[in-house]
Amino acid sequence: MTNNNTDPKSRRAFIKTAALGVAGTAFLTGTAAFPYYNRGAQKKIGYALVGLGYYSTDLLAPALQETETAYLAGIVTGTPSKEKVWAEKYGIPKKNIYNYENFDEIASNKDIDIVYIVLPNSMHREFSIRAADAGKHVLCEKPMAMNAQECREMIDACNRNNVLLSIGYRLHYDPYNMEAMRLGQEQVFGKVVHISCGAAFRNSSKDHWKLQKKMGGGSLMDMGVYPLQAARYVTGEEPISVTAQGYSMRDPFHEINEAVYFQLNFPGGTIANLSTGFHASFNFLLAAAERGRFELQPYSGYGGIKGSSSNGEMQFPEINQQAAHMDDFAFSVRDGKEVRVPGEEGLKDMIVVDAAYQAIAQDCSVTI
Ligand code: NAD
């Protein structure tokens, strides 16, 4: 089984079909908005969440109560006190609870099909490869890893073990962002000439791994991959050069870039002006094309996304992005459906992130 999805033609065709599907089911909510969710009762796919911090606790475990094809089968945690709490709350049997040391024994657990890596970024590579070597399919949170080289190693491990790999870019399931992909890639208002996109929040942490470089911290790694993704999926192209500026204004943000402003040039001529940070709260996507424009604001939240274009207000159903992604990946595992957000998506981002860090360090434009 391979998980490549790099053919731009098939991807564009899929975006079109998916966006039409969403528009055509405008009054449905949750996973019911996606027609392929109702394929009849078959084996439910078991997920194990690795790392039970904020995202697993507040978003993924609740989302797994809404999935139709997948369920929360197991957990992997380094905190023994969480085992009992999660076991009781979600009815997880003791045999499906692992820690970071005995994690590899998951290989013999038939309840668990997919291992979802929700650890600090510096741990994504190790645990994705261990999961693949245990014969489990892998869903890994964004950013995929510390750099492009680590991403390649993860992709190789999954291919070697004949397992699928997906990256937690939930916005590929959000109808508004899917519409932005369609409007941009199909050039509905002509070629997109300019993209302005920012995702940032005022971070008041004092002591968190996201403030530590060696853990994969920093605003570019955390929120910065969202504007980068947006520029890539609106154009449907890969950038050819990047300039970037990094800023750190406050303690304790000096070890990492508190804010990053970066600019991408695309082969078709699009210029993207992107921003991210822990310094201020903003969230928007604006695309200006030859004969019109489209914008989303906010654009990358778990919900509440609003959008308009030169054709008027956008109106799409609110869906549970995490449930949609986990169900869809479960379909890929169970039924062989093409992986919508494969490892290559994470790799392509990290190639640009690597170049952006180089541009910051050398104060120059970097050709990709
Ligand atoms: P978090 O700090 O809340 O949770 C991290 C978990 O990893 C904790 O349970 C912690 O105990 C565990 N851990 C294991 N070893 C650790 C170590 N050495 N140092 C620190 N923690 C350790 O983080 P989070 O916000 O849940 O983020 C986890 C991952 O999910 C990150 O990759 C992040 O980028 C991603 N994320 C994605 C989204 C999204 O919308 N897709 C949102 C939030 C986070």
Residues whose N, C-alpha, C, O or C-beta is under 5 A from the ligand:
A	BS01	NAD	G51 L52 G53 Y54 Y55 S56 V118 L119 P120 N121 E141 K142 P143 G168 W209
